[in-house]
Amino acid sequence: MNDEIDPLEMDVLNCLYFVEPFETILEETGLSPAIAGDVLKILISKKWVTPMKFDEKEQEYIRSFIYDTDRMHDYRYMATKEGLMRHNGVG
């Protein structure tokens, strides 16, 4: 797997220092939903981003180990520690 970071990945990671909805990623990057979804899938496969779902019991967003790639807008996203390190040129 390629661990290089490309400009689109960098743009998406710029948005994900905190848990953010798919719509915010679209607004901040100007990417189409299809392109943003594809970039997120790549970042998730690299373990640089994690999908998040709201846990009603805990009243907070928790990591979702399973997500529906056809429904990317149903999740929120956050960069992982490794993703933030890559974004900042470390590692």
C-alpha positions as YAML, in Angstrom:
chain: A
units: angstrom
residues:
- id: 1
  name: MET
  ca: [0.00, 0.00, 0.00]
- id: 2
  name: ASN
  ca: [1.31, 3.44, -0.88]
- id: 3
  name: ASP
  ca: [2.03, 5.54, 2.22]
- id: 4
  name: GLU
  ca: [2.67, 8.71, 0.23]
- id: 5
  name: ILE
  ca: [0.23, 11.53, 0.94]
- id: 6
  name: ASP
  ca: [-1.31, 13.19, -2.09]
- id: 7
  name: PRO
  ca: [-2.85, 16.69, -2.26]
- id: 8
  name: LEU
  ca: [-6.45, 15.44, -2.01]
- id: 9
  name: GLU
  ca: [-5.61, 13.34, 1.04]
- id: 10
  name: MET
  ca: [-3.91, 16.37, 2.57]
- id: 11
  name: ASP
  ca: [-7.01, 18.51, 1.92]
- id: 12
  name: VAL
  ca: [-9.27, 15.98, 3.63]
- id: 13
  name: LEU
  ca: [-6.91, 15.49, 6.58]
- id: 14
  name: ASN
  ca: [-6.88, 19.28, 7.03]
- id: 15
  name: CYS
  ca: [-10.57, 18.99, 7.97]
- id: 16
  name: LEU
  ca: [-10.27, 16.11, 10.41]
- id: 17
  name: TYR
  ca: [-8.48, 17.29, 13.52]
- id: 18
  name: PHE
  ca: [-11.88, 16.92, 15.23]
- id: 19
  name: VAL
  ca: [-14.86, 14.65, 14.54]
- id: 20
  name: GLU
  ca: [-16.51, 16.11, 11.43]
- id: 21
  name: PRO
  ca: [-19.54, 15.16, 9.31]
- id: 22
  name: PHE
  ca: [-19.18, 14.28, 5.64]
- id: 23
  name: GLU
  ca: [-20.91, 17.54, 4.69]
- id: 24
  name: THR
  ca: [-18.20, 19.61, 6.41]
- id: 25
  name: ILE
  ca: [-15.52, 17.77, 4.44]
- id: 26
  name: LEU
  ca: [-17.38, 18.62, 1.24]
- id: 27
  name: GLU
  ca: [-17.73, 22.29, 2.22]
- id: 28
  name: GLU
  ca: [-14.13, 22.73, 3.33]
- id: 29
  name: THR
  ca: [-12.49, 20.88, 0.42]
- id: 30
  name: GLY
  ca: [-14.87, 21.73, -2.42]
- id: 31
  name: LEU
  ca: [-14.70, 18.08, -3.51]
- id: 32
  name: SER
  ca: [-17.66, 16.26, -5.01]
- id: 33
  name: PRO
  ca: [-19.29, 13.63, -2.77]
- id: 34
  name: ALA
  ca: [-17.90, 10.82, -4.95]
- id: 35
  name: ILE
  ca: [-14.31, 12.11, -4.82]
- id: 36
  name: ALA
  ca: [-14.47, 12.91, -1.09]
- id: 37
  name: GLY
  ca: [-15.87, 9.44, -0.43]
- id: 38
  name: ASP
  ca: [-13.09, 7.81, -2.44]
- id: 39
  name: VAL
  ca: [-10.40, 9.80, -0.63]
- id: 40
  name: LEU
  ca: [-11.92, 8.91, 2.74]
- id: 41
  name: LYS
  ca: [-11.98, 5.22, 1.81]
- id: 42
  name: ILE
  ca: [-8.26, 5.40, 0.94]
- id: 43
  name: LEU
  ca: [-7.46, 7.23, 4.18]
- id: 44
  name: ILE
  ca: [-9.48, 4.69, 6.19]
- id: 45
  name: SER
  ca: [-7.68, 1.79, 4.47]
- id: 46
  name: LYS
  ca: [-4.34, 3.43, 5.38]
- id: 47
  name: LYS
  ca: [-5.64, 3.77, 8.98]
- id: 48
  name: TRP
  ca: [-5.12, 7.54, 8.79]
- id: 49
  name: VAL
  ca: [-8.83, 8.28, 9.32]
- id: 50
  name: THR
  ca: [-11.50, 6.49, 11.32]
- id: 51
  name: PRO
  ca: [-15.26, 6.57, 10.75]
- id: 52
  name: MET
  ca: [-17.30, 7.51, 13.82]
- id: 53
  name: LYS
  ca: [-20.91, 6.88, 14.88]
- id: 54
  name: PHE
  ca: [-22.87, 8.53, 17.70]
- id: 55
  name: ASP
  ca: [-23.41, 6.23, 20.69]
- id: 56
  name: GLU
  ca: [-26.75, 7.12, 22.31]
- id: 57
  name: LYS
  ca: [-25.86, 5.37, 25.56]
- id: 58
  name: GLU
  ca: [-22.51, 7.11, 25.95]
- id: 59
  name: GLN
  ca: [-23.73, 10.34, 24.33]
- id: 60
  name: GLU
  ca: [-20.54, 10.67, 22.32]
- id: 61
  name: TYR
  ca: [-18.99, 9.69, 19.01]
- id: 62
  name: ILE
  ca: [-17.17, 6.38, 19.04]
- id: 63
  name: ARG
  ca: [-15.04, 4.62, 16.46]
- id: 64
  name: SER
  ca: [-17.06, 2.51, 14.03]
- id: 65
  name: PHE
  ca: [-15.12, -0.57, 12.98]
- id: 66
  name: ILE
  ca: [-17.73, -1.35, 10.32]
- id: 67
  name: TYR
  ca: [-19.07, 1.27, 7.93]
- id: 68
  name: ASP
  ca: [-21.16, 1.26, 4.78]
- id: 69
  name: THR
  ca: [-19.09, 2.60, 1.88]
- id: 70
  name: ASP
  ca: [-22.31, 3.40, 0.01]
- id: 71
  name: ARG
  ca: [-23.52, 5.65, 2.84]
- id: 72
  name: MET
  ca: [-20.44, 7.75, 3.65]
- id: 73
  name: HIS
  ca: [-22.67, 10.70, 4.64]
- id: 74
  name: ASP
  ca: [-24.08, 8.68, 7.58]
- id: 75
  name: TYR
  ca: [-20.79, 8.84, 9.45]
- id: 76
  name: ARG
  ca: [-18.47, 11.38, 10.94]
- id: 77
  name: TYR
  ca: [-14.74, 11.18, 10.51]
- id: 78
  name: MET
  ca: [-11.60, 11.97, 12.46]
- id: 79
  name: ALA
  ca: [-7.91, 11.64, 11.68]
- id: 80
  name: THR
  ca: [-6.07, 9.00, 13.68]
- id: 81
  name: LYS
  ca: [-2.80, 9.69, 15.46]
- id: 82
  name: GLU
  ca: [-0.93, 8.16, 12.50]
- id: 83
  name: GLY
  ca: [-2.96, 10.29, 10.07]
- id: 84
  name: LEU
  ca: [-2.16, 13.46, 11.99]
- id: 85
  name: MET
  ca: [1.52, 12.54, 12.10]
- id: 86
  name: ARG
  ca: [1.53, 11.97, 8.32]
- id: 87
  name: HIS
  ca: [-0.38, 15.21, 7.79]
- id: 88
  name: ASN
  ca: [2.25, 17.08, 9.81]
- id: 89
  name: GLY
  ca: [5.17, 15.42, 7.98]
- id: 90
  name: VAL
  ca: [6.19, 13.13, 10.84]
- id: 91
  name: GLY
  ca: [6.69, 9.41, 10.23]
...
